[in-house]
Amino acid sequence: MDGCGGYDGETLRAVVRVCEGASPAEVLNGAPARAWVDFDAGVRALDDRPWLLPRPPEEPVRPARTLLDRLLLDRLRGTAPSRTAHRPPPPPPAIALCHADGRVREAALEEARTAPELHPLLVVRCSDWADPVRERARVLLAGLPGSALLPLAELILLLSRRTRGGFARSLLERALREGPAADVVALMAHQDRATYRLAYRIAVERGLLTPAELATTAATCGDVTLQDLCAEAAVAALTATDGEAGQAAVLSPLLTARAARVRSAGVTALRRTGRHGEAEPFLADRSAVVRACARYVLRQGGIDPLPLYRALCAEPAAHPGAAAGLGECGERATDTGTLWALVEHPLPAVRVCAITGLRALEAVVRERLTSSLDDPSPAVVRAATRALLPEAAGIPETLLRERTAPDRPRAVRVAAERLLRAAGRVAA
């Protein structure tokens, strides 16, 4: 089904109801866009299932060839399924638009143009495998006003995954770019991910959102694609001439966002506004990406981050991430001792960052770090394991085997098994 649809019992029941006289809007009211694709496939499923027909006791003169024909005959008679043979009547428009015979589908297209409830199936036919059906459907869809495409946006984007599905998407994008801004804003609140992403992308292109609105969206939404889109757009629109209040309205949401990718965009924006010194608090951020951005901004402002890191590591409890940052930009000969001392710090967060810093400095000493595999904090055990993986072959096998015992904490058992595998040994 071109990767976009299929059929199940619910879909086939929907087809049967339409054959019995129900309108597609009534049957599929509130259903997701995929239901229309499944409905299209379901009609052909019934049209290809003659083996589901009851076998008559005597041969009829003109038998119904398929289950779809039998359903249409029953609708004509208005009775329960019968063995009386008649020529099936013309199918309802919704059924005809999905019929296995391309000539039937093509003939039904004209009615779809003037019936809004059939517009979803008109969109489906725009990616039809039969050239005459597809081309005619495209002509009719292109003749609809742009506002008629908005309720079909989710279906259009679903079908755009098909080989021939790009035409309707192009129409939708043009309608959103050239139509009223309110249409774009309405789709930004859509539940479908592909739909609201497209709407936001076009809103950014058209400048429909202020930098502050973009920053707030980036900081509060959970969609990674939107985080990147809105954060980059907010930063691009931010200039040093916006004034302190205007800059704060953009930078504050970005710098306090939970997502590291958004915070990193906010830190980078400090350089654009000439506020290099305000990147200093982010030197100890929990994210390596944010720390790297903070160092870059400070250096662009003529500030060396290394002395700042050394000062922060003097108060590690207040700045746990500083230990990791020191390892990322420190000097091996000078700063290794500081990090080894922090490996013994009472706070697990400081111990984790100290081990991370040792890895970055390439200053891990296998014999000194092996004891961290028994740390009471699972996070520290995991950090020590990552640091020791390149040295796994040098760790005594008996030491690791002992730590796979059932009475050991789970984090310790998992760490020992990972190191055994890394050393080429079979874990217990």
N, C-alpha and C positions, 0 to 999 in steps of 0.2 A: 504493500500500500504506500510506496514511496517514502516509507519511514515516518509517515504522519498519521496513520490511522489504522483501524482494524475493526473488528466487530465482535460483540459478545451478546449474551442473552438480552440485556437491557436495550442494546442498539436494535436488535431484531424486533423486539416488542414495539419500539418506537416506529419502525418501518411498517409493522402490521397496523398500528393505530392510524397512521397516515393513509394507508391503503383502505382502511375502513371509513375514512371520511374526515378524520381530525386534521386540523391545520398544523403545518410544521411549527409555527410559533407557539401553538398550544402544547405540542408534544415536547419541544426542546426549550421551552421558556426557562430562563435561568441557567441553562446548561452551559458548560464551558465551550470554547471555540472548537475544541477537538471533537465534541459531539457531532458537529456538522460533518466533519471529515469521516467519522465513523458511520454516520447515517448514509453518506454517499457510498461507502464500501458495503454497508449492510444491504442496500437495495440490490446490488449485484450478487450478494451472497444468496439472497432468496431467489434471484433469477437463475441461479445455477444449482438448484437443489431439487431436482425432480424426484430424487429418491425419498424425499420426505412426504410425498403425496400418498394418501391411502390408496391401496390397490383395489380397483373396482372388481366386483364378481364377474362382470361381463364387459367385453371390450366396447367402449363408447365410440360413437361415430367420429367425433372430433375432440380428442382429449385435451385437457389443459397440460401444456408441456412442462411448466415449471410451477414451483410453489407460489411465485409472484402472480402468475396467471390465475391460479386457483383463488388467491385472495381477491383479485380484481373481479372474478366471476361471482364470488360470494357477495361482494359489495353491490354488484349489479342486481343480484336477486334479492338482497336484503335478508338472506336466510343463513342458517348455519351451513357449514361445508357440505356440499352435495356431490354426488357422482354424476349428475346430469351434465352433459357436455355442451358447451357453447363457446363461441369465439370470445376471447377476453376483450373487455371494453378498453378504450384509451386510458392509460394510467393518469392519476392526478398529476398536476404540474411538478410538484416536488419529487414524485417518483420518476416522472419522465426525465427530469434533469439529471438523474443518477442512473438511468437505464443503461444496460449493457450495450445496446445498439446506439452507435454514435449518431445515426440519423434521427433517432427519437430525442436524444439529448439536444441536438442542434435545433430541432423544431420547437422545443420547449423554451428556448432562450428568450424569445420575444416576450412571452408572458412574464418572465422573470424581471425584465427591465422595468415594468410598470407595477410590480408587486413587491413592496419593500420586504415582506416576510420571506421572499425567495432570494433576496440579495446575497445572503451567505452562500447559497448554492451557485449563484452567478460567479462569485469569487472563486469557488472551487473549480468551476469549469474553465477559468482563466489559466489553469495549469493542466488542462485536459491533455491526454496523450494524442488525441485526434486533432490534426491541424485545423480542419474546418470548424470544429466545435470551439477550439481554443481561440482562434482568431475572431470569430463572431462574438464570443463572450467578452473578449478584450475591448472590442469596439463598443459594446453596450456598457461595459463598466466605465470606460473612459467618458461616456456621455453623461454619467451621473454627476450631480454637484458634489463638490468636495465634502460638504457636510454629511452626505450620505455614506461616506467612507469611514467616518469616525467610529460608529458603532461596530464596524467590521474590522477594526484595527487589529485586535487580537488574532482573529482568524487569518487576516492577510499576512501577518508576521509569522504565524505558524506555517502557512503554506509557502512562505518565501524560502523555506528550507528545501523545497522540491527543486528539481532540475529546471522546471519551467515556471517557477513561482515568483520571479523577480518583477514581473510587469505590474502586478497589483501593488506591490510594495513601493515601486517608483511613483505610482499615482498617489498613494497615501502620503509619502514624504513631500511631494510637491504641494499637496493640499495643505499640509501642516506648515510648510515654509511660506506659502502665499496667502493662506487664509487668516481668519481672525486669531489674535493672540489667545483669546479665551478658549479656543479649541485645543491649543497646545497645553494650556494650563489644566484643562479638564483631564486630558490624558495623562498628565503627570501624576494624578491621583489614582490611576488605574491599578488594579490588583495584579495584572499580568506583568511579569518582569520585563519581557522583551518590549512590551508596549510603553511602560513608563520610562524605560531607558531611552527609547527612541524619542519620546516627548522631551525628556530633559536635554538630550543632545541637540535637538532643534531649538529648544528654548535658549540654550547657551549660544548657539549660532546666531539667533535673532536678537540676542541681548535682552531677553525678557525678564531676567533676574538680576537684581543688584548684587554687587560683590558681597555684601553682608548676608543676603539670602543664600548665595552660593556657599559661603563659608558655613553657615548654620546647617545647611543640608548636608554638606560633607561631614560635619562633626556629629550629626545625629542619626544619619541613615545607616542601615546595616549592609547595604549593597556595596561591595568593593568597587565595582565599575563606576557607580555614582560618586563614591568617595573620591576616586581619582579625577573624574571628569569635573566635578564641582570645585574641588580643592585647586586644581590647576587653573580653572577659569577664574576663581576668586583671586588667586595670586597674580595672574596675568593682568587683571583689571586694577590691581593695587599699585599706586604710585606714591612717590614721596610728597606729592602736592595735595594729597587727599586730606591732610590735616590730622591732628592727633586723634580726634574723636572718630573720624572716618576710618583711620587705620585700626583703631582699637576694635571697632565693630567687626572687622574682618579677621584680625589676628587673634583676638581673644577666643573665639570658638575653635579656630584651628589649633592653637597652642594647647588648649585644654581638652582636645578630643581624646577619646579612648583609643582610637585606631592609630597605630604608629605611622602609617602612611600619611595620615592627615596631619599629625603633629610635625612630621618631617617637612611637609609642604609649608606649614606655618613658620617653622624655624628658617627655612630657606627664604621665605618672604621677608624676614628681618633684614636681609642684605639689600633687597630691593628698596626698602624704605630708609636705609641708612641707619638702622637701629642694631648695629652689630653686637654691641655689648649685651643686649638682652638675650642673646643665645647662651650665655654662660650657664644659667640654671639647667639647661638641657644637656650639658656635658655628662651628667650622671643619669640620664634617662634610662629606663629599663630596656629600651630598644636600641640595638646597635646602629640601625639606620638613622635614628634621630640623633644619636651621639655623633655619628659621622657628619651629619648636616651641621650640627652645632660647631664642630671643629672647623669645618669649611667656612662658615660665616664669620667666626672669630678671626681666622687667618686673613680673610678678605678685609677685615677691619684693622689689620695690623696687630692682632693680639695672638700671642703664642699660647695654645691651650695646655701645653705640658706642665708649666709651673702651676697652673690652676688645678690640674688633676692631682698633682702632688699635695697641694694644700687641702683639697677635698678628702684625700685618703687619710689625712690626719684625723678626720672625724667620720670614720666609715659608717657608723650607725645612722648618721643623718643623710649620708649619700652612698648607699650600697653600690649603685651602678658606677661610681667613680673608679672602683678597682678594675672593672672590665674596660673602661675607657683608658685607664693608665696603661693597660697591656696593649691596647690598640694603637697608641701613639708614643709609648714610653721607650726608654733605652734599656736594653737587656742588661747591660753591665750595672746600671744604676738602680733600676726600679724592681728588679727581680726579688730582692730581699724584702721590700715592702709588701709585695703580693704574697710571698710565702708566709709572712707574719699574719696576713689577713686570712689565710686559709684556716687558721686556728681561732678566728673571731667567734664570739658567742652567737652572733646572729647568722642564721642559715643563709639569708639573702647576701650577706657580705661574703660568706665562704663560697657561694656559687659564683659570684662575680669575680672573686679572686682567682678561682680556678679557670674561669673563662679568660681572664687577663693573662694568666700563665700560658694558656694555649695560644693566644694571639702573639705573645712574645716568643713563642717556641722555646719556653723555658721549663717545660714539664720534666720533672725528675721522677722516674717510675718508682723508685724505692720510697721516696718521700710522700708520694700521692696515693700509694696503694692503701694506706690506712683509711683514706676517705671513703673507701668502698663500704666501710662499716658505720658511716655517719648516720646518726638518727634521722636526718632529714632526707627523704627520698629525692628531693631536688638536688642536693649536694651529691648524692650517690650517682645520679644520672650525669651530672656535670663531670664528675671524676671519671666515669666510664667513658664518656666521649673523649676526654683528654688522654685516657690510657689506651684507647683502641689501637693507635699506631704502635704502641709498645706492648701489645698483648702477648706476643710470643716470648717476651722476656719475663713475664710474671710466672712464678712457680705454679705448676698445674695443681699441686696439692692444695695450695692456698685458695685457688678458685673452686676446686671440687668441694672443699669444706663449706663454701658459701652457697652451694646449691642444695644444702640439706633442707628438708621441709620445715625445720624449726626456725630457719632464718627469715627475716622480713622479706616480703615479696620484692621490694626494690633491690635488695641485695642479691636475691636469687636470679632475678632478671639480669642484673649487671654481670654476675659471674658467668651466666650462660652466654651473653653477648661476647664477653672477652674470650671465652673458650672457643666460640665459633670463629672469632677474628684471628685466633692463634692457629686455626686449622685443626682444632681438637673437637671430638664429638661431645656435645653437652650431655649430661646425665638426663 
